Amino acid sequence: MTDIQRAARYFYLLKNSFASLVRHPNYHWHVIQPPGFNLDKLPTLLENTHKRLERVQIENLPYEEILKRFDRPATLFYLDPPYWGPKLYRYNLTAEDFEKLEERLRGLRGKFVLSLNDTPQVRALFHRFTIRDVQLSYSAQKHSGRRYGEVFITNFDH
């Protein structure tokens, strides 16, 4: 396949798999409703995505390098690492990795928002920062209605 064909295939799989799990996909099925992917909407979707991202710089670097390279007093970092505990990701973090993250965040000149699952270990490690409770219902879940506890951790009060 060409690069364009691979990209189109990947996009199709993302749009038609449960929670965009391409590595271990769970494809939706339907009885009455049509599937969520509508080929007629593709040009509009691509155009809107292009407009949204035309001034965005995307980096594919370890977070340590991002923090180092872009840390300025006016910078706001949003960090969404793998959850503490469950091994759900291709690259999971160990307790030691989270300790290194906490140490690096203490040294930032800029502001940050860190989202994590709400666990006693997370609260203990990040206790120096402001921790806000959040209850979420995940849109990508098999059974709707369940709420999950997460925390937003910041180095500022508002």
DSSP file (Angstrom, degrees, kcal/mol; ACC not computed):
  #  RESIDUE AA STRUCTURE BP1 BP2  ACC     N-H-->O    O-->H-N    N-H-->O    O-->H-N    TCO  KAPPA ALPHA  PHI   PSI    X-CA   Y-CA   Z-CA
    1    1 A M              0   0    0      0, 0.0     2,-0.1     0, 0.0     0, 0.0   0.000 360.0 360.0 360.0 150.3    0.0    0.0    0.0
    2    2 A T     >  -     0   0    0      1,-0.1     4,-2.5     4,-0.0     5,-0.2  -0.336 360.0-101.8 -78.5 169.8    1.1    3.6   -0.6
    3    3 A D  H  > S+     0   0    0      1,-0.2     4,-2.4     2,-0.2     5,-0.2   0.900 124.9  50.5 -59.5 -40.7    1.4    6.0    2.3
    4    4 A I  H  > S+     0   0    0      2,-0.2     4,-2.5     1,-0.2    -1,-0.2   0.908 110.3  48.9 -64.9 -42.8   -2.0    7.6    1.4
    5    5 A Q  H  > S+     0   0    0      2,-0.2     4,-2.5     1,-0.2    -2,-0.2   0.908 111.9  48.9 -64.3 -41.9   -3.7    4.1    1.3
    6    6 A R  H  X S+     0   0    0     -4,-2.5     4,-2.6     2,-0.2    -2,-0.2   0.913 112.0  49.1 -63.3 -41.9   -2.2    3.2    4.7
    7    7 A A  H  X S+     0   0    0     -4,-2.4     4,-2.6     2,-0.2    -2,-0.2   0.911 111.8  48.6 -63.5 -42.6   -3.4    6.5    6.1
    8    8 A A  H  X S+     0   0    0     -4,-2.5     4,-2.4     2,-0.2    -2,-0.2   0.906 112.4  48.4 -64.8 -41.5   -6.9    6.0    4.6
    9    9 A R  H  X S+     0   0    0     -4,-2.5     4,-2.4     2,-0.2    -2,-0.2   0.929 112.3  48.5 -63.6 -45.4   -7.1    2.5    6.0
   10   10 A Y  H  X S+     0   0    0     -4,-2.6     4,-2.6     1,-0.2    -2,-0.2   0.924 111.5  50.1 -61.6 -45.2   -5.9    3.6    9.5
   11   11 A F  H  X S+     0   0    0     -4,-2.6     4,-2.3     1,-0.2    -1,-0.2   0.915 110.3  50.2 -59.3 -44.8   -8.5    6.5    9.5
   12   12 A Y  H  X S+     0   0    0     -4,-2.4     4,-1.1     1,-0.2    -1,-0.2   0.916 111.1  48.8 -61.2 -43.9  -11.3    4.1    8.5
   13   13 A L  H  X S+     0   0    0     -4,-2.4     4,-0.7     1,-0.2     3,-0.4   0.901 110.4  51.5 -63.8 -41.0  -10.3    1.7   11.3
   14   14 A L  H >< S+     0   0    0     -4,-2.6     3,-0.7     1,-0.2     6,-0.3   0.921 111.0  47.6 -60.2 -44.1  -10.2    4.5   13.8
   15   15 A K  H 3< S+     0   0    0     -4,-2.3    -1,-0.2     1,-0.2    -2,-0.2   0.695 118.7  40.2 -72.3 -18.7  -13.7    5.7   12.9
   16   16 A N  H 3< S+     0   0    0     -4,-1.1    12,-1.2    -3,-0.4     2,-0.4   0.293  96.8  86.1-117.5  10.0  -15.1    2.2   13.0
   17   17 A S  B X< S-A   27   0A   0     -3,-0.7     3,-1.7    -4,-0.7     2,-0.3  -0.857  86.9 -97.0-112.2 150.1  -13.6    0.6   16.1
   18   18 A F  G >  S-     0   0    0      8,-3.3     3,-1.5    -2,-0.4     8,-0.3  -0.461 105.6 -10.0 -65.1 123.7  -14.7    0.9   19.6
   19   19 A A  G 3  S-     0   0    0     -2,-0.3    -1,-0.3     1,-0.3     3,-0.1   0.704 116.5 -78.9  60.8  22.8  -12.8    3.7   21.4
   20   20 A S  G <  S+     0   0    0     -3,-1.7     2,-1.5    -6,-0.3    -1,-0.3   0.842  77.3 164.2  55.6  36.5  -10.4    3.9   18.5
   21   21 A L    <   +     0   0    0     -3,-1.5    -1,-0.2     1,-0.2    -3,-0.2  -0.667   3.0 163.3 -85.8  88.5   -8.6    0.8   19.7
   22   22 A V  S    S+     0   0    0     -2,-1.5    -1,-0.2     1,-0.2    -2,-0.1   0.839  70.0  54.7 -79.2 -33.0   -6.7    0.0   16.5
   23   23 A R  S    S+     0   0    0      1,-0.3    -1,-0.2    -3,-0.2    -2,-0.1   0.897 131.4  13.6 -68.8 -37.8   -4.1   -2.3   18.1
   24   24 A H  S    S-     0   0    0      2,-0.0    -1,-0.3     0, 0.0    -2,-0.1  -0.625  95.1-163.9-132.7  72.9   -6.9   -4.5   19.6
   25   25 A P        -     0   0    0      0, 0.0     2,-0.5     0, 0.0    -3,-0.1  -0.246  19.9-167.0 -70.9 145.9  -10.0   -3.3   17.8
   26   26 A N        -     0   0    0     -8,-0.3    -8,-3.3    -5,-0.1    -5,-0.2  -0.925  23.5-149.6-123.3 101.0  -13.6   -4.0   18.8
   27   27 A Y  B     -A   17   0A   0     -2,-0.5   -10,-0.2   -10,-0.2     2,-0.1  -0.452  12.2-118.6 -80.2 145.1  -15.7   -3.1   15.8
   28   28 A H        -     0   0    0    -12,-1.2     2,-0.3    -2,-0.1    -1,-0.1  -0.328  24.2-160.4 -75.2 160.7  -19.2   -1.8   16.3
   29   29 A W        -     0   0    0     -2,-0.1     2,-0.3     5,-0.1    -1,-0.0  -0.927   4.9-155.3-134.2 162.0  -22.2   -3.5   14.9
   30   30 A H        -     0   0    0     -2,-0.3    -2,-0.0     1,-0.1     0, 0.0  -0.979  21.1-176.1-142.2 152.7  -25.6   -2.2   14.2
   31   31 A V  S    S-     0   0    0     -2,-0.3    -1,-0.1     3,-0.1     0, 0.0   0.761  90.7  -6.1-108.3 -56.3  -29.2   -3.4   13.9
   32   32 A I  S    S+     0   0    0      2,-0.1    -2,-0.1     0, 0.0     0, 0.0   0.777 117.9  73.6-109.6 -43.7  -31.2   -0.4   12.9
   33   33 A Q  S    S-     0   0    0      1,-0.1     3,-0.1     3,-0.0     0, 0.0  -0.447  81.8-117.5 -76.9 144.9  -28.8    2.6   13.0
   34   34 A P        -     0   0    0      0, 0.0    -1,-0.1     0, 0.0    -3,-0.1  -0.378  43.3 -86.6 -72.3 161.1  -26.2    3.0   10.4
   35   35 A P        -     0   0    0      0, 0.0   -19,-0.1     0, 0.0    -5,-0.0  -0.214  37.7-110.6 -64.5 161.7  -22.5    3.0   11.4
   36   36 A G  S    S+     0   0    0    -21,-0.1     2,-0.6    -3,-0.1   -20,-0.1   0.687  94.1  88.4 -69.1 -19.3  -20.9    6.2   12.6
   37   37 A F        -     0   0    0    -25,-0.1     2,-0.5   -22,-0.0     3,-0.1  -0.719  54.2-177.9 -87.9 122.5  -18.7    6.5    9.6
   38   38 A N    >   -     0   0    0     -2,-0.6     3,-1.5     1,-0.1     4,-0.4  -0.952  16.5-160.1-122.6 110.5  -20.3    8.4    6.8
   39   39 A L  G >  S+     0   0    0     -2,-0.5     3,-1.2     1,-0.3    -1,-0.1   0.791  89.9  64.6 -60.3 -30.3  -18.1    8.7    3.7
   40   40 A D  G 3  S+     0   0    0      1,-0.3     4,-0.3     2,-0.1    -1,-0.3   0.772 101.1  51.3 -65.4 -25.0  -20.2   11.7    2.4
   41   41 A K  G <> S+     0   0    0     -3,-1.5     4,-2.5     1,-0.2    -1,-0.3   0.491  83.4  95.1 -89.4  -3.5  -19.0   13.7    5.4
   42   42 A L  H <> S+     0   0    0     -3,-1.2     4,-2.8    -4,-0.4     5,-0.3   0.900  80.3  51.1 -58.8 -46.8  -15.3   13.0    4.8
   43   43 A P  H  > S+     0   0    0      0, 0.0     4,-2.3     0, 0.0    -1,-0.2   0.922 114.0  45.2 -59.2 -42.2  -14.5   16.1    2.8
   44   44 A T  H  > S+     0   0    0     -4,-0.3     4,-2.7     2,-0.2     5,-0.2   0.910 112.9  51.1 -65.9 -41.8  -16.0   18.4    5.5
   45   45 A L  H  X S+     0   0    0     -4,-2.5     4,-2.2     1,-0.2    -1,-0.2   0.925 112.6  45.5 -60.8 -46.3  -14.3   16.4    8.2
   46   46 A L  H  X S+     0   0    0     -4,-2.8     4,-2.5     2,-0.2    -1,-0.2   0.897 113.2  50.0 -65.9 -40.3  -10.9   16.7    6.6
   47   47 A E  H  X S+     0   0    0     -4,-2.3     4,-2.4    -5,-0.3    -2,-0.2   0.925 112.1  47.2 -64.6 -44.5  -11.4   20.4    5.8
   48   48 A N  H  X S+     0   0    0     -4,-2.7     4,-2.3     2,-0.2    -2,-0.2   0.894 112.9  49.6 -63.8 -39.6  -12.4   21.2    9.4
   49   49 A T  H  X S+     0   0    0     -4,-2.2     4,-2.1    -5,-0.2    -2,-0.2   0.916 109.7  51.3 -64.9 -42.7   -9.5   19.2   10.7
   50   50 A H  H  X S+     0   0    0     -4,-2.5     4,-1.1     1,-0.2    -2,-0.2   0.929 111.2  47.7 -59.2 -46.3   -7.1   21.1    8.4
   51   51 A K  H  < S+     0   0    0     -4,-2.4     3,-0.4     1,-0.2     4,-0.3   0.907 112.7  49.1 -62.0 -42.1   -8.4   24.5    9.6
   52   52 A R  H  < S+     0   0    0     -4,-2.3     3,-0.3     1,-0.2    -1,-0.2   0.851 120.5  35.0 -66.9 -34.6   -8.1   23.4   13.2
   53   53 A L  H >< S+     0   0    0     -4,-2.1     3,-1.8     1,-0.2    -1,-0.2   0.428  83.9 101.5-102.4   0.3   -4.6   22.2   12.9
   54   54 A E  T 3< S+     0   0    0     -4,-1.1    -1,-0.2    -3,-0.4    -2,-0.1   0.759  95.0  33.2 -64.0 -23.0   -3.1   24.6   10.3
   55   55 A R  T 3  S+     0   0    0     -4,-0.3     2,-0.4    -3,-0.3    -1,-0.3   0.180  97.6 109.6-113.0  16.5   -1.2   26.6   13.0
   56   56 A V    <   -     0   0    0     -3,-1.8     2,-0.6     2,-0.0    -3,-0.0  -0.740  56.0-150.1 -95.4 138.1   -0.5   23.7   15.3
   57   57 A Q        -     0   0    0     -2,-0.4     2,-0.5     2,-0.0    -3,-0.0  -0.943  13.1-158.3-106.2 120.7    2.9   22.3   15.9
   58   58 A I        -     0   0    0     -2,-0.6     2,-0.4     2,-0.0    -2,-0.0  -0.865   6.9-165.8-102.7 128.2    2.9   18.6   16.7
   59   59 A E        -     0   0    0     -2,-0.5     2,-0.4     2,-0.1     7,-0.0  -0.895  15.3-163.4-113.7 142.8    5.9   17.1   18.5
   60   60 A N        +     0   0    0     -2,-0.4    -2,-0.0     2,-0.0     3,-0.0  -0.713  49.3 118.9-122.9  77.7    6.7   13.4   18.9
   61   61 A L  S    S-     0   0    0     -2,-0.4    -2,-0.1     1,-0.0     5,-0.0  -0.902  73.1 -81.4-135.7 160.0    9.2   13.6   21.7
   62   62 A P    >>  -     0   0    0      0, 0.0     4,-1.7     0, 0.0     3,-1.0  -0.378  46.4-115.7 -59.4 145.6    9.6   12.2   25.2
   63   63 A Y  H 3> S+     0   0    0      1,-0.3     4,-2.8     2,-0.2     5,-0.2   0.826 114.1  62.6 -57.6 -32.1    7.7   14.4   27.6
   64   64 A E  H 3> S+     0   0    0      1,-0.2     4,-2.2     2,-0.2    -1,-0.3   0.902 104.7  47.1 -59.4 -40.3   10.9   15.4   29.3
   65   65 A E  H <> S+     0   0    0     -3,-1.0     4,-2.9     2,-0.2    -1,-0.2   0.888 111.0  51.4 -68.9 -39.2   12.2   17.0   26.1
   66   66 A I  H  X S+     0   0    0     -4,-1.7     4,-2.3     2,-0.2    -2,-0.2   0.941 111.6  47.1 -61.8 -47.7    8.9   18.8   25.6
   67   67 A L  H  X S+     0   0    0     -4,-2.8     4,-0.9     1,-0.2    -2,-0.2   0.916 116.2  45.1 -60.8 -42.9    9.0   20.2   29.1
   68   68 A K  H  < S+     0   0    0     -4,-2.2     3,-0.3    -5,-0.2    -2,-0.2   0.925 116.2  44.6 -66.4 -45.5   12.6   21.3   28.7
   69   69 A R  H  < S+     0   0    0     -4,-2.9    -2,-0.2     1,-0.2    -1,-0.2   0.839 124.0  30.3 -71.5 -35.0   12.2   22.8   25.2
   70   70 A F  H  < S+     0   0    0     -4,-2.3     2,-0.6    -5,-0.2    -1,-0.2   0.330  79.6 129.0-112.8   7.8    9.0   24.8   25.8
   71   71 A D     <  +     0   0    0     -4,-0.9    -4,-0.0    -3,-0.3     5,-0.0  -0.537  26.9 141.1 -73.2 113.6    9.1   25.7   29.5
   72   72 A R    >   -     0   0    0     -2,-0.6     3,-1.9    39,-0.1    39,-0.2  -0.947  65.1-103.9-142.2 158.8    8.6   29.5   29.8
   73   73 A P  T 3  S+     0   0    0      0, 0.0    38,-0.2     0, 0.0    -2,-0.0   0.803 122.1  49.3 -56.5 -28.8    6.6   31.5   32.4
   74   74 A A  T 3  S+     0   0    0     36,-0.1     2,-0.3     2,-0.0    36,-0.1   0.414  89.4 108.2 -91.6   2.1    3.8   32.0   29.8
   75   75 A T    <   -     0   0    0     -3,-1.9    36,-2.8    -5,-0.1     2,-0.5  -0.592  49.9-162.7 -84.6 139.8    3.5   28.3   28.8
   76   76 A L  E     -b  111   0B   0     -2,-0.3     2,-0.4    34,-0.2    36,-0.2  -0.982  10.1-162.8-118.6 117.2    0.6   26.1   29.8
   77   77 A F  E     -b  112   0B   0     34,-2.6    36,-2.4    -2,-0.5     2,-0.5  -0.807   6.9-159.1 -97.0 137.6    1.3   22.3   29.5
   78   78 A Y  E     -b  113   0B   0     -2,-0.4     2,-0.5    34,-0.2    36,-0.2  -0.984  13.9-168.8-112.3 121.3   -1.5   19.8   29.5
   79   79 A L  E     +b  114   0B   0     34,-3.1    36,-2.4    -2,-0.5    -2,-0.0  -0.941  16.6 172.8-115.2 128.4   -0.2   16.3   30.5
   80   80 A D        +     0   0    0     -2,-0.5    36,-0.1    34,-0.2     3,-0.1  -0.626  18.2 173.1-131.6  71.7   -2.3   13.2   30.0
   81   81 A P        -     0   0    0      0, 0.0     3,-0.1     0, 0.0    11,-0.1  -0.173  45.1 -71.8 -75.2 172.5    0.0   10.3   30.8
   82   82 A P        -     0   0    0      0, 0.0    35,-0.1     0, 0.0     3,-0.1  -0.285  66.0 -89.5 -57.0 149.9   -1.1    6.7   31.1
   83   83 A Y        -     0   0    0      1,-0.1     2,-0.5    -3,-0.1    10,-0.4  -0.201  42.6-101.4 -59.4 152.6   -3.1    5.9   34.2
   84   84 A W  S    S+     0   0    0     33,-0.1    -1,-0.1     1,-0.1    10,-0.1  -0.666  98.0   1.2 -72.1 123.1   -1.4    4.9   37.4
   85   85 A G  S    S+     0   0    0     -2,-0.5    -1,-0.1     8,-0.4    10,-0.0  -0.664 100.1  90.0 106.5 -80.3   -1.7    1.1   37.8
   86   86 A P        -     0   0    0      0, 0.0     2,-1.3     0, 0.0     3,-0.2  -0.246  67.8-135.4 -63.8 143.4   -3.5   -0.5   34.9
   87   87 A K        +     0   0    0      1,-0.2     5,-0.1     5,-0.1    -3,-0.1  -0.650  56.3 134.4 -96.3  77.1   -1.4   -1.7   32.0
   88   88 A L        +     0   0    0     -2,-1.3     2,-0.2    -5,-0.1    -1,-0.2   0.512  50.8  67.4-101.8  -8.0   -3.6   -0.3   29.2
   89   89 A Y  S    S-     0   0    0     -3,-0.2     3,-0.3    -6,-0.1     0, 0.0  -0.644  80.6-117.2-120.5 166.2   -1.1    1.3   27.0
   90   90 A R  S    S+     0   0    0      1,-0.3     2,-0.6    -2,-0.2    -1,-0.1   0.906 114.7  32.1 -65.5 -40.7    1.7    0.6   24.6
   91   91 A Y  S    S-     0   0    0     -3,-0.0    -1,-0.3     2,-0.0     2,-0.2  -0.916  81.2-176.1-120.8 102.9    4.0    2.6   26.9
   92   92 A N        -     0   0    0     -2,-0.6     2,-0.4    -3,-0.3    -5,-0.1  -0.588  20.9-124.4 -93.3 158.7    3.0    2.4   30.6
   93   93 A L        -     0   0    0    -10,-0.4    -8,-0.4    -2,-0.2     2,-0.1  -0.833  16.0-142.3-104.8 143.5    4.7    4.3   33.4
   94   94 A T     >  -     0   0    0     -2,-0.4     4,-2.0   -10,-0.1     5,-0.2  -0.430  35.0 -99.6 -89.4 172.1    6.1    2.7   36.5
   95   95 A A  H  > S+     0   0    0      1,-0.2     4,-2.0     2,-0.2     5,-0.1   0.895 127.4  53.1 -58.4 -39.6    6.0    4.3   40.0
   96   96 A E  H  > S+     0   0    0      2,-0.2     4,-2.1     1,-0.2    -1,-0.2   0.874 105.3  53.8 -64.6 -37.1    9.5    5.5   39.4
   97   97 A D  H  > S+     0   0    0      1,-0.2     4,-2.2     2,-0.2    -1,-0.2   0.908 108.6  49.1 -63.0 -41.5    8.5    7.1   36.2
   98   98 A F  H  X S+     0   0    0     -4,-2.0     4,-2.6     2,-0.2    -2,-0.2   0.871 108.4  54.0 -66.2 -36.0    5.7    9.0   38.0
   99   99 A E  H  X S+     0   0    0     -4,-2.0     4,-2.1     2,-0.2    -2,-0.2   0.907 109.1  48.1 -63.5 -40.8    8.2   10.1   40.7
  100  100 A K  H  X S+     0   0    0     -4,-2.1     4,-2.4     2,-0.2    -2,-0.2   0.895 110.8  51.9 -65.1 -39.9   10.5   11.5   37.9
  101  101 A L  H  X S+     0   0    0     -4,-2.2     4,-2.5     2,-0.2    -2,-0.2   0.935 109.3  49.3 -60.7 -47.0    7.4   13.3   36.4
  102  102 A E  H  X S+     0   0    0     -4,-2.6     4,-1.8     1,-0.2    -2,-0.2   0.908 111.0  50.2 -60.2 -42.3    6.5   14.8   39.8
  103  103 A E  H  X S+     0   0    0     -4,-2.1     4,-0.9     1,-0.2    -1,-0.2   0.914 111.3  47.9 -62.9 -43.6   10.1   16.0   40.2
  104  104 A R  H >< S+     0   0    0     -4,-2.4     3,-0.6     1,-0.2     4,-0.3   0.889 109.2  53.8 -65.5 -38.5   10.2   17.6   36.8
  105  105 A L  H >< S+     0   0    0     -4,-2.5     3,-1.3     1,-0.2    -1,-0.2   0.856 101.5  59.5 -65.9 -33.7    6.8   19.3   37.3
  106  106 A R  H 3< S+     0   0    0     -4,-1.8    -1,-0.2     1,-0.2    -2,-0.2   0.809 105.7  50.3 -61.9 -28.6    8.1   20.9   40.6
  107  107 A G  T << S+     0   0    0     -4,-0.9    -1,-0.2    -3,-0.6    -2,-0.2   0.418  83.8 120.8 -91.6   1.5   10.9   22.6   38.6
  108  108 A L    <   -     0   0    0     -3,-1.3     4,-0.1    -4,-0.3   -40,-0.0  -0.355  46.7-163.3 -69.6 144.0    8.6   24.1   35.8
  109  109 A R  S    S+     0   0    0      2,-0.1    -1,-0.1    -2,-0.1    -4,-0.0   0.742  77.4  62.9 -87.7 -31.4    8.5   27.9   35.3
  110  110 A G  S    S-     0   0    0      1,-0.1     2,-0.2   -36,-0.1   -34,-0.2  -0.146  93.3 -96.4 -82.9-177.8    5.3   27.5   33.3
  111  111 A K  E     -b   76   0B   0    -36,-2.8   -34,-2.6   -39,-0.2     2,-0.3  -0.618  37.9-166.8 -96.5 158.8    1.9   26.3   34.4
  112  112 A F  E     -b   77   0B   0    -36,-0.2    43,-1.0    -2,-0.2     2,-0.4  -0.996  20.4-157.2-146.3 154.2    0.6   22.8   34.0
  113  113 A V  E     -bC  78 154B   0    -36,-2.4   -34,-3.1    -2,-0.3     2,-0.5  -0.998  18.2-170.8-124.7 124.1   -2.6   20.7   34.2
  114  114 A L  E     -bC  79 153B   0     39,-2.9    39,-3.1    -2,-0.4     2,-0.5  -0.972   5.5-159.0-117.7 124.9   -2.0   17.0   34.7
  115  115 A S  E     + C   0 152B   0    -36,-2.4     2,-0.3    -2,-0.5    37,-0.2  -0.904  24.0 152.8-107.6 133.0   -5.0   14.5   34.5
  116  116 A L  E     - C   0 151B   0     35,-2.0    35,-2.7    -2,-0.5     2,-0.1  -0.948  48.8 -85.2-147.4 164.9   -4.7   11.2   36.1
  117  117 A N  E     - C   0 150B   0     -2,-0.3     2,-1.0    33,-0.2    33,-0.3  -0.464  52.5-106.1 -70.0 150.2   -6.9    8.5   37.6
  118  118 A D        +     0   0    0     31,-1.8    31,-0.1    -2,-0.1    -1,-0.1  -0.689  60.3 146.3 -86.6 102.1   -7.8    9.1   41.3
  119  119 A T     >  -     0   0    0     -2,-1.0     4,-2.3     1,-0.1     5,-0.2  -0.927  59.9-115.0-130.9 156.7   -5.7    6.7   43.4
  120  120 A P  H  > S+     0   0    0      0, 0.0     4,-2.4     0, 0.0     5,-0.2   0.872 117.6  54.9 -57.9 -36.4   -4.2    7.0   46.8
  121  121 A Q  H  > S+     0   0    0      2,-0.2     4,-2.4     1,-0.2     5,-0.2   0.905 107.9  48.1 -64.5 -41.6   -0.7    6.7   45.2
  122  122 A V  H  > S+     0   0    0      2,-0.2     4,-2.4     1,-0.2    -1,-0.2   0.939 113.0  48.0 -63.7 -47.3   -1.4    9.7   42.8
  123  123 A R  H  < S+     0   0    0     -4,-2.3    -2,-0.2     1,-0.2    -1,-0.2   0.897 113.6  47.6 -62.3 -40.4   -2.7   11.8   45.7
  124  124 A A  H >< S+     0   0    0     -4,-2.4     3,-0.9    -5,-0.2    -1,-0.2   0.930 114.7  44.8 -67.2 -44.7    0.3   11.0   47.9
  125  125 A L  H 3< S+     0   0    0     -4,-2.4     3,-0.4     1,-0.2    -2,-0.2   0.893 120.4  38.1 -68.6 -39.9    2.9   11.6   45.2
  126  126 A F  T >< S+     0   0    0     -4,-2.4     3,-1.9    -5,-0.2    -1,-0.2   0.098  77.0 121.3-100.3  23.1    1.4   14.9   43.9
  127  127 A H  T <   +     0   0    0     -3,-0.9    -1,-0.2     1,-0.3     4,-0.1   0.692  63.6  68.6 -62.8 -20.2    0.3   16.3   47.3
  128  128 A R  T 3  S+     0   0    0     -3,-0.4    -1,-0.3    -4,-0.1     2,-0.2   0.675  97.7  63.1 -71.2 -16.5    2.5   19.4   46.8
  129  129 A F  S <  S-     0   0    0     -3,-1.9     2,-0.4     1,-0.1    26,-0.2  -0.485 100.4 -85.8-104.2 172.6    0.2   20.6   44.0
  130  130 A T  E     -D  154   0B   0     24,-2.2    24,-2.5    -2,-0.2     2,-0.5  -0.691  44.2-162.7 -78.4 127.7   -3.5   21.6   43.8
  131  131 A I  E     -D  153   0B   0     -2,-0.4     2,-0.5    22,-0.2    22,-0.2  -0.965   5.7-170.0-118.8 123.9   -5.6   18.5   43.3
  132  132 A R  E     -D  152   0B   0     20,-2.7    20,-2.3    -2,-0.5     2,-0.2  -0.944  19.5-129.7-115.0 131.7   -9.2   18.8   42.0
  133  133 A D  E     -D  151   0B   0     -2,-0.5     2,-0.4    18,-0.2    18,-0.2  -0.550  26.0-174.8 -76.9 141.9  -11.6   15.9   42.0
  134  134 A V  E     -D  150   0B   0     16,-2.5    16,-2.9    -2,-0.2     2,-0.5  -0.999  15.1-154.2-137.8 135.9  -13.5   15.2   38.7
  135  135 A Q  E     -D  149   0B   0     -2,-0.4     2,-0.3    14,-0.2    14,-0.2  -0.958  24.5-179.8-109.2 124.7  -16.2   12.7   38.0
  136  136 A L  E     -D  148   0B   0     12,-2.7    12,-3.3    -2,-0.5     2,-0.6  -0.907  29.0-148.4-125.1 148.5  -16.4   11.6   34.4
  137  137 A S        -     0   0    0     -2,-0.3     2,-0.3    10,-0.2    10,-0.2  -0.984  31.7-132.9-108.5 122.2  -18.5    9.3   32.3
  138  138 A Y        -     0   0    0     -2,-0.6     3,-0.2     8,-0.4     7,-0.2  -0.539   4.7-149.2 -75.9 134.9  -16.3    8.0   29.5
  139  139 A S  S    S+     0   0    0     -2,-0.3     2,-1.1     1,-0.2    -1,-0.2   0.781  91.5  63.3 -73.1 -24.9  -17.8    8.2   26.1
  140  140 A A  S    S+     0   0    0   -121,-0.1     2,-0.3  -122,-0.1    -1,-0.2  -0.618  78.0 113.6-102.1  73.9  -15.9    5.1   25.0
  141  141 A Q        -     0   0    0     -2,-1.1     3,-0.1    -3,-0.2  -122,-0.1  -0.985  66.0-131.6-140.1 153.0  -17.3    2.4   27.4
  142  142 A K  S    S+     0   0    0     -2,-0.3     2,-0.5     1,-0.2    -1,-0.1   0.827  98.9  41.5 -73.9 -31.1  -19.4   -0.6   26.7
  143  143 A H  S >  S-     0   0    0     -3,-0.1     3,-0.7     3,-0.0    -1,-0.2  -0.960  84.4-143.0-122.4 115.0  -21.9    0.1   29.4
  144  144 A S  T 3  S+     0   0    0     -2,-0.5     3,-0.1     1,-0.2    -5,-0.1  -0.231  71.6  46.2 -75.5 163.0  -23.1    3.7   29.7
  145  145 A G  T 3  S+     0   0    0      1,-0.3     2,-0.2    -7,-0.2    -1,-0.2   0.065  72.4 123.1  99.7 -23.8  -23.9    5.6   32.9
  146  146 A R    <   -     0   0    0     -3,-0.7    -8,-0.4    -8,-0.1     2,-0.3  -0.511  48.4-149.1 -74.9 139.1  -20.9    4.6   35.1
  147  147 A R        -     0   0    0     -2,-0.2     2,-0.4   -10,-0.2   -10,-0.2  -0.847   7.1-155.4-110.3 146.9  -18.9    7.5   36.4
  148  148 A Y  E     - D   0 136B   0    -12,-3.3   -12,-2.7    -2,-0.3     2,-0.5  -0.930  15.3-123.4-124.5 143.5  -15.2    7.4   37.1
  149  149 A G  E     + D   0 135B   0     -2,-0.4   -31,-1.8   -14,-0.2     2,-0.3  -0.737  37.6 161.0 -88.2 128.3  -13.0    9.5   39.5
  150  150 A E  E     -CD 117 134B   0    -16,-2.9   -16,-2.5    -2,-0.5     2,-0.4  -0.851  25.3-135.9-132.0 171.9  -10.1   11.4   38.1
  151  151 A V  E     -CD 116 133B   0    -35,-2.7   -35,-2.0    -2,-0.3     2,-0.5  -0.983   3.0-147.8-131.4 145.2   -8.1   14.3   39.3
  152  152 A F  E     -CD 115 132B   0    -20,-2.3   -20,-2.7    -2,-0.4     2,-0.5  -0.967  20.7-163.6-104.7 124.1   -6.7   17.4   37.7
  153  153 A I  E     +CD 114 131B   0    -39,-3.1   -39,-2.9    -2,-0.5     2,-0.3  -0.933  14.9 171.1-112.5 129.3   -3.4   18.3   39.3
  154  154 A T  E     -CD 113 130B   0    -24,-2.5   -24,-2.2    -2,-0.5   -41,-0.2  -0.896  42.1-137.4-135.2 162.6   -2.1   21.9   38.8
  155  155 A N  S    S+     0   0    0    -43,-1.0     2,-0.3    -2,-0.3   -42,-0.1  -0.012  91.0  59.2-106.0  27.0    0.6   24.2   40.0
  156  156 A F  S    S-     0   0    0    -44,-0.2   -26,-0.1   -26,-0.1    -2,-0.1  -0.951  78.7-128.2-146.8 164.3   -1.8   27.1   40.2
  157  157 A D              0   0    0     -2,-0.3    -1,-0.1     1,-0.1    -3,-0.0   0.759 360.0 360.0 -91.2 -26.0   -5.0   27.7   42.1
  158  158 A H              0   0    0      0, 0.0    -1,-0.1     0, 0.0     0, 0.0   0.445 360.0 360.0-111.6 360.0   -7.5   28.8   39.5
